[in-house]
């Protein structure tokens, strides 16, 4: 009996230690999650740095930037990416044009001087990186040099797409578009 009684307090001590570890773990996990979320917010906010002013008038006509990007568009202000359309965005000689997949002609071609472009925050529900406004209306877009995923998201690709969006903003500004930070 004496051996049983002496083991019993030791079992209670082990139970208390296990309970303490469990409570500490339950408190530590939310603190770590908050830390991770704060880190993501800080890193995401750094990706929306203002585009430096280049000015189209400073560039000779032959130096206008040009490029082509895969694009996913949503109506401006739309909360989700449901109903998104895909296509190709082309910039050349101070003009921006959009051709949707399956179309043979551009949906629109606009002189960059008629465009307003602005980066969107890192936490938009639609996942878009920037907003384009012009005679065609307002579009939230994701641009990429790679094929844009249609079904599933890819965080590594999202980071690259954010970089492509900043590059496009700089090129649009150099082509005469009004770019806001």
N, C-alpha and C positions, 0 to 999 in steps of 0.2 A: 504494500500500500504506500509506503514512504516513497518508493521510486516513482509511483504514478503521480503523487502529489507534487513532487519536485519537477516532473516533466510538464505538468499542466501550466505552471506560471511561465515556463519557457515558451510554450505554444502560444500563450496569450501575447507574449512579447513579440513573437514572430508575426502574429496576426496584426498587431499594432504597427509594426514596421511595414508590412505589406500594405496596410491601409494608408499609411503616411506616403509611401511611394506612389500608390494609386492616386491619391488626392493631388500630390505634387505634379504628377504626369497630366492629370486633368486640367490643372491650372497652367502648365507650361505649354501645352499644345495651342490654346488660343493665343497666347503671347507670341509664339513662333509664327502662327498664321498671320497675325497683325503685322509682324515684322516683314514677312514675305510680301504681303499686300502693299505695305508702304514702300518697299524696295521696287516693286513693279510700277507703282505710281510715279516714283522719282525717275526711274529709267524711261517710262513712257512720256513724262513731261519733257524730258530732254530731247525727245525725238520730234517735238513740235517747235523747234527753235525758229525764229523768224528768218525769212529768206532775205539775204542782203540785197540792197537796191543795186541793180545793174543799169537799168535805163536803156530802152530800145534805141533812143536817139544817139547814144554814144557808139553804137555798133554800125559798121558799114553794112550795106545791104547784103553783101556776099557772106557776112559772118552770122547771119541769123541762124539760130539753132534749129535743128530738126531731129525728129525721132518718131518711133512707132512703139506703142505699148498695147498689151492686152488690157482690156478694161471690163469692169463690172459696174453697171450703173443702176442707181435707184433714183426714184423721184426725190428731189431735195426735201429734206426733213422727214423722210419716211423712217419709221422707227426700226424696222427689221429689213433683212435682205430678201424677204419673200417677194417674188415678182421681179427680181433683178434680171437685167438683160446683159448679155455679153457681146463683146465686139472688139474692134481695133480703133485706137485713138491715134491720129497722125498729126504731127506738127511739122510744117514746112513753110518757108518764105513768109513768116508772120501770120500764118493761118492755122487754125485747129479744126480738124474734121473727125467725125465719128461715123464709123460704118459698123452696123450690128451684124452679128453672125447670120449667115444666110442671105443677106442683102448684097446686091451687086453694085449699088451706088451708095454714097455716104448719106446718112440721115440728115446731116447738116455739115456745112463748112462755114466757119466764122472767122473774120479778121480778129487777131488777138487783141486789138485795141477795143473791141466790143465785149471783151471777157472780163469777168471778175472771178478771181480764184482765191480760196482760203483753205488753210489746213483745218481739219476737224480734230477734236480732242481724241485722246487715245481710247476713250471708253464709250464710243458711239455704239448704240445697239445694232445699227446696220453694218458695223465693221468697216465703214468707208473711211478713207484717209483724207480726202479733200472734197470741197464743193466747188463746182463750176457754175457760174451764172452768166447768161447771155440771152440773145434773141430766142434761143431754144427753150428757155426757162431755167430751172434750177435742177442740177443733177449732183448727187453724192456719188463719188466714184472711188474705185480701187484700181490702181494701175500697176502693171507688172511687166517685166521683160520675159517672164515665164508664163506658161499656161496657168490661168487662175482656177483654183479648185471650185467645182460646182456643188459638191455635196458636203464634203468634210473640210474643216479648217485645219491649217498647218501653221503653228506658232512661229516656226523658223521662217517660213515663207512670208508670214505677216510682217515680220521685222524687215525683210528685204523689200516688201511692197511699200512700207512706210518710207524707206530710203528712196525708192523710185518716185514716190509722190513728191518728196522734197526736191528731187532733181527736176521733175516736171514743173513744179512751181517756179524754180529759178529760170528754167527755159522759157516759160510763159511770160515771166516778168521781162526777160531780155527781149522778148518778141513784142512787147508793148501792152501786155495785159496788166490790169490793176490787181496786184497781189496784196492781200492783207495777212498780217501775222497772226 
